[in-house]
Amino acid sequence: MRQDAAKTWVLQKPKMFLDTELIEAAKQAYMEIADHNPQTMGKSKACYSTLVRITAIYARLAQA
């Protein structure tokens, strides 16, 4: 998400971004970090950090 000049939020999804890869990463975090517990995943800094790291990599690749 980015704000444009009019201070409106705009979704800028990288062209190479595949939803299936993010879903797979979330699934892996759910199974391995949160031990198949949705409440643990929702409260786990490690789960959020993993998903943020993956999306940051995509964003960096899109700018290259």
C-alpha atoms as a printed R data frame, in Angstrom:
   type eleno elety resid chain resno      x       y       z
1  ATOM     1    CA   MET     A     1  0.000   0.000   0.000
2  ATOM     2    CA   ARG     A     2  1.188   3.477  -0.807
3  ATOM     3    CA   GLN     A     3 -0.289   6.926  -0.459
4  ATOM     4    CA   ASP     A     4 -0.529   8.926  -3.659
5  ATOM     5    CA   ALA     A     5 -0.179  12.700  -3.952
6  ATOM     6    CA   ALA     A     6 -3.854  13.165  -2.951
7  ATOM     7    CA   LYS     A     7 -3.180  11.184   0.274
8  ATOM     8    CA   THR     A     8 -5.352   8.330  -1.006
9  ATOM     9    CA   TRP     A     9 -4.197   4.785  -0.272
10 ATOM    10    CA   VAL     A    10 -3.457   2.768  -3.408
11 ATOM    11    CA   LEU     A    11 -2.701  -0.950  -3.605
12 ATOM    12    CA   GLN     A    12  0.400  -1.534  -5.717
13 ATOM    13    CA   LYS     A    13  0.794  -5.259  -6.099
14 ATOM    14    CA   PRO     A    14  4.117  -6.311  -7.672
15 ATOM    15    CA   LYS     A    15  3.594  -8.034 -11.035
16 ATOM    16    CA   MET     A    16  5.667 -11.048  -9.990
17 ATOM    17    CA   PHE     A    17  3.700 -11.483  -6.750
18 ATOM    18    CA   LEU     A    18  1.904 -14.817  -6.605
19 ATOM    19    CA   ASP     A    19 -0.901 -15.221  -4.089
20 ATOM    20    CA   THR     A    20 -0.170 -18.942  -3.875
21 ATOM    21    CA   GLU     A    21  3.340 -18.272  -2.576
22 ATOM    22    CA   LEU     A    22  2.104 -15.963   0.196
23 ATOM    23    CA   ILE     A    23 -0.611 -18.470   1.098
24 ATOM    24    CA   GLU     A    24  2.001 -21.231   1.259
25 ATOM    25    CA   ALA     A    25  4.196 -19.062   3.515
26 ATOM    26    CA   ALA     A    26  1.226 -18.344   5.807
27 ATOM    27    CA   LYS     A    27  0.387 -22.055   5.875
28 ATOM    28    CA   GLN     A    28  3.964 -22.922   6.789
29 ATOM    29    CA   ALA     A    29  4.011 -20.315   9.581
30 ATOM    30    CA   TYR     A    30  0.665 -21.646  10.827
31 ATOM    31    CA   MET     A    31  1.868 -25.234  10.891
32 ATOM    32    CA   GLU     A    32  5.466 -24.810  12.065
33 ATOM    33    CA   ILE     A    33  5.578 -21.653  14.171
34 ATOM    34    CA   ALA     A    34  2.034 -21.660  15.562
35 ATOM    35    CA   ASP     A    35  1.779 -25.457  15.826
36 ATOM    36    CA   HIS     A    36 -1.575 -25.542  13.972
37 ATOM    37    CA   ASN     A    37 -3.189 -23.124  16.463
38 ATOM    38    CA   PRO     A    38 -4.931 -20.079  14.918
39 ATOM    39    CA   GLN     A    39 -4.930 -18.166  18.216
40 ATOM    40    CA   THR     A    40 -1.197 -18.677  18.573
41 ATOM    41    CA   MET     A    41 -0.638 -17.509  15.005
42 ATOM    42    CA   GLY     A    42 -2.682 -14.371  15.568
43 ATOM    43    CA   LYS     A    43 -0.606 -13.491  18.620
44 ATOM    44    CA   SER     A    44  2.792 -14.603  17.331
45 ATOM    45    CA   LYS     A    45  5.350 -11.958  16.427
46 ATOM    46    CA   ALA     A    46  7.329 -14.641  14.598
47 ATOM    47    CA   CYS     A    47  4.402 -15.433  12.283
48 ATOM    48    CA   TYR     A    48  3.847 -11.779  11.386
49 ATOM    49    CA   SER     A    49  7.583 -11.188  10.948
50 ATOM    50    CA   THR     A    50  7.837 -14.105   8.545
51 ATOM    51    CA   LEU     A    51  5.011 -12.829   6.345
52 ATOM    52    CA   VAL     A    52  6.266  -9.234   6.430
53 ATOM    53    CA   ARG     A    53  9.747 -10.402   5.426
54 ATOM    54    CA   ILE     A    54  8.379 -12.316   2.443
55 ATOM    55    CA   THR     A    55  6.278  -9.402   1.191
56 ATOM    56    CA   ALA     A    56  9.251  -7.037   1.660
57 ATOM    57    CA   ILE     A    57 11.362  -9.293  -0.556
58 ATOM    58    CA   TYR     A    58  8.711  -9.136  -3.277
59 ATOM    59    CA   ALA     A    59  8.537  -5.349  -2.992
60 ATOM    60    CA   ARG     A    60 12.318  -5.044  -3.297
61 ATOM    61    CA   LEU     A    61 12.390  -7.336  -6.332
62 ATOM    62    CA   ALA     A    62  9.647  -5.315  -7.999
63 ATOM    63    CA   GLN     A    63 11.750  -2.155  -7.704
64 ATOM    64    CA   ALA     A    64 14.843  -3.764  -9.244
